[in-house]
Amino acid sequence: MKTDFIKQHIGTYLSKGLAALFLAALFIIVLDSDIRSNVRSLIRPNYRVILAVAMADLEGSGVKDQVVKVKTSEGLFLEVYAPRSHGEFGLQQELIASAQLPDKKDGYFTFNGEVTNLAVDRVDNDRHPKILASSFDGDLVGHLNVYRYVQGKKELERVKLN
């Protein structure tokens, strides 16, 4: 009789403890966006979403390249595609440069009176266009990420504006 009483109380305490642990974990997941993103990526398979596309002559060849802002399960990326050849299915695009943005959340900014999340323009005194891509960090602080295409290296280099 005493063992039944002990088993019953142990079961009650165990179920209350597991419920409290579950609620605490759920509370942490809801509050922390990075943990929430990690849990979501475990549940959701890999994905790739094109957020924005901008066209600009980054190589100075007179031909416009495509700058694409992409969101994947790993974060935000900028990719630069250049038209290279007319293949069997028409014009072929070649990936010539890629860079991962430091933040994982897409953001928007006002550029020339328009709201956008990606723009290409000359924003300083040199003659090379810069890629402007906004993002938010885990604390929802907005950042304007500025990159330039380095033709010789075929890479995107982060630029600090003064």
Contacts in CASP RR format, 6 or more apart in sequence:
PFRMAT RR
TARGET T0000
AUTHOR 0000-0000-0000
METHOD contacts of the structure
MODEL  1
MKTDFIKQHIGTYLSKGLAALFLAALFIIVLDSDIRSNVRSLIRPNYRVI
LAVAMADLEGSGVKDQVVKVKTSEGLFLEVYAPRSHGEFGLQQELIASAQ
LPDKKDGYFTFNGEVTNLAVDRVDNDRHPKILASSFDGDLVGHLNVYRYV
QGKKELERVKLN
28 35 0 8 1.000
29 35 0 8 1.000
29 36 0 8 1.000
29 39 0 8 1.000
30 36 0 8 1.000
33 105 0 8 1.000
33 138 0 8 1.000
34 104 0 8 1.000
34 138 0 8 1.000
37 104 0 8 1.000
41 73 0 8 1.000
44 73 0 8 1.000
45 73 0 8 1.000
46 72 0 8 1.000
46 73 0 8 1.000
47 72 0 8 1.000
47 73 0 8 1.000
48 70 0 8 1.000
48 71 0 8 1.000
48 72 0 8 1.000
49 70 0 8 1.000
49 71 0 8 1.000
49 72 0 8 1.000
50 68 0 8 1.000
50 69 0 8 1.000
50 70 0 8 1.000
51 69 0 8 1.000
51 70 0 8 1.000
51 71 0 8 1.000
51 76 0 8 1.000
51 106 0 8 1.000
51 117 0 8 1.000
51 118 0 8 1.000
52 68 0 8 1.000
52 69 0 8 1.000
52 116 0 8 1.000
52 117 0 8 1.000
52 118 0 8 1.000
53 66 0 8 1.000
53 67 0 8 1.000
53 68 0 8 1.000
53 69 0 8 1.000
53 118 0 8 1.000
54 66 0 8 1.000
54 67 0 8 1.000
54 118 0 8 1.000
54 119 0 8 1.000
54 120 0 8 1.000
54 131 0 8 1.000
55 64 0 8 1.000
55 65 0 8 1.000
55 66 0 8 1.000
55 67 0 8 1.000
55 120 0 8 1.000
56 64 0 8 1.000
56 65 0 8 1.000
56 67 0 8 1.000
56 120 0 8 1.000
56 129 0 8 1.000
56 131 0 8 1.000
57 63 0 8 1.000
57 64 0 8 1.000
57 65 0 8 1.000
57 129 0 8 1.000
58 65 0 8 1.000
58 67 0 8 1.000
58 80 0 8 1.000
58 120 0 8 1.000
58 129 0 8 1.000
58 131 0 8 1.000
58 149 0 8 1.000
58 151 0 8 1.000
59 65 0 8 1.000
59 82 0 8 1.000
59 149 0 8 1.000
59 151 0 8 1.000
60 151 0 8 1.000
63 82 0 8 1.000
63 83 0 8 1.000
65 80 0 8 1.000
65 81 0 8 1.000
65 82 0 8 1.000
65 83 0 8 1.000
65 96 0 8 1.000
65 149 0 8 1.000
66 80 0 8 1.000
66 81 0 8 1.000
66 82 0 8 1.000
66 93 0 8 1.000
67 78 0 8 1.000
67 79 0 8 1.000
67 80 0 8 1.000
67 118 0 8 1.000
67 120 0 8 1.000
67 131 0 8 1.000
68 78 0 8 1.000
68 79 0 8 1.000
68 80 0 8 1.000
68 81 0 8 1.000
69 76 0 8 1.000
69 77 0 8 1.000
69 78 0 8 1.000
69 106 0 8 1.000
69 117 0 8 1.000
69 118 0 8 1.000
69 133 0 8 1.000
70 76 0 8 1.000
70 77 0 8 1.000
70 78 0 8 1.000
70 79 0 8 1.000
71 77 0 8 1.000
71 106 0 8 1.000
74 100 0 8 1.000
75 100 0 8 1.000
75 101 0 8 1.000
75 104 0 8 1.000
76 100 0 8 1.000
76 101 0 8 1.000
76 103 0 8 1.000
76 104 0 8 1.000
76 105 0 8 1.000
76 106 0 8 1.000
76 133 0 8 1.000
76 135 0 8 1.000
77 98 0 8 1.000
77 99 0 8 1.000
77 100 0 8 1.000
77 101 0 8 1.000
78 98 0 8 1.000
78 99 0 8 1.000
78 101 0 8 1.000
78 131 0 8 1.000
78 133 0 8 1.000
78 147 0 8 1.000
78 156 0 8 1.000
79 95 0 8 1.000
79 97 0 8 1.000
79 98 0 8 1.000
80 95 0 8 1.000
80 96 0 8 1.000
80 97 0 8 1.000
80 98 0 8 1.000
80 131 0 8 1.000
80 149 0 8 1.000
80 156 0 8 1.000
81 93 0 8 1.000
81 94 0 8 1.000
81 95 0 8 1.000
81 96 0 8 1.000
82 93 0 8 1.000
82 94 0 8 1.000
82 96 0 8 1.000
83 91 0 8 1.000
83 92 0 8 1.000
83 93 0 8 1.000
83 94 0 8 1.000
84 92 0 8 1.000
84 93 0 8 1.000
84 94 0 8 1.000
85 91 0 8 1.000
85 92 0 8 1.000
86 92 0 8 1.000
96 149 0 8 1.000
96 154 0 8 1.000
97 149 0 8 1.000
97 150 0 8 1.000
97 154 0 8 1.000
97 155 0 8 1.000
97 156 0 8 1.000
98 156 0 8 1.000
99 147 0 8 1.000
99 155 0 8 1.000
99 156 0 8 1.000
99 158 0 8 1.000
101 133 0 8 1.000
101 135 0 8 1.000
101 145 0 8 1.000
102 135 0 8 1.000
102 137 0 8 1.000
102 143 0 8 1.000
102 145 0 8 1.000
103 135 0 8 1.000
103 136 0 8 1.000
103 137 0 8 1.000
103 138 0 8 1.000
103 142 0 8 1.000
103 143 0 8 1.000
103 145 0 8 1.000
104 135 0 8 1.000
104 138 0 8 1.000
105 135 0 8 1.000
105 136 0 8 1.000
105 137 0 8 1.000
105 138 0 8 1.000
105 140 0 8 1.000
106 117 0 8 1.000
106 134 0 8 1.000
106 135 0 8 1.000
106 136 0 8 1.000
107 117 0 8 1.000
107 134 0 8 1.000
107 135 0 8 1.000
107 136 0 8 1.000
107 142 0 8 1.000
108 115 0 8 1.000
108 116 0 8 1.000
108 117 0 8 1.000
108 134 0 8 1.000
109 115 0 8 1.000
109 116 0 8 1.000
109 117 0 8 1.000
109 132 0 8 1.000
109 134 0 8 1.000
109 144 0 8 1.000
110 116 0 8 1.000
111 119 0 8 1.000
111 121 0 8 1.000
111 132 0 8 1.000
112 119 0 8 1.000
112 121 0 8 1.000
117 133 0 8 1.000
117 134 0 8 1.000
118 131 0 8 1.000
118 132 0 8 1.000
118 133 0 8 1.000
119 131 0 8 1.000
119 132 0 8 1.000
120 129 0 8 1.000
120 130 0 8 1.000
120 131 0 8 1.000
120 132 0 8 1.000
121 129 0 8 1.000
121 130 0 8 1.000
121 132 0 8 1.000
122 128 0 8 1.000
122 129 0 8 1.000
122 130 0 8 1.000
123 130 0 8 1.000
123 132 0 8 1.000
123 146 0 8 1.000
123 161 0 8 1.000
124 130 0 8 1.000
124 159 0 8 1.000
124 161 0 8 1.000
128 148 0 8 1.000
128 149 0 8 1.000
129 148 0 8 1.000
129 149 0 8 1.000
130 146 0 8 1.000
130 147 0 8 1.000
130 148 0 8 1.000
130 159 0 8 1.000
131 146 0 8 1.000
131 147 0 8 1.000
131 148 0 8 1.000
131 149 0 8 1.000
131 156 0 8 1.000
132 144 0 8 1.000
132 145 0 8 1.000
132 146 0 8 1.000
133 144 0 8 1.000
133 145 0 8 1.000
133 147 0 8 1.000
134 142 0 8 1.000
134 143 0 8 1.000
134 144 0 8 1.000
134 145 0 8 1.000
135 142 0 8 1.000
135 143 0 8 1.000
135 145 0 8 1.000
136 142 0 8 1.000
136 143 0 8 1.000
137 143 0 8 1.000
145 158 0 8 1.000
146 158 0 8 1.000
146 159 0 8 1.000
146 160 0 8 1.000
146 161 0 8 1.000
147 156 0 8 1.000
147 157 0 8 1.000
147 158 0 8 1.000
147 159 0 8 1.000
148 156 0 8 1.000
148 157 0 8 1.000
148 159 0 8 1.000
149 155 0 8 1.000
149 156 0 8 1.000
149 157 0 8 1.000
150 156 0 8 1.000
150 157 0 8 1.000
END
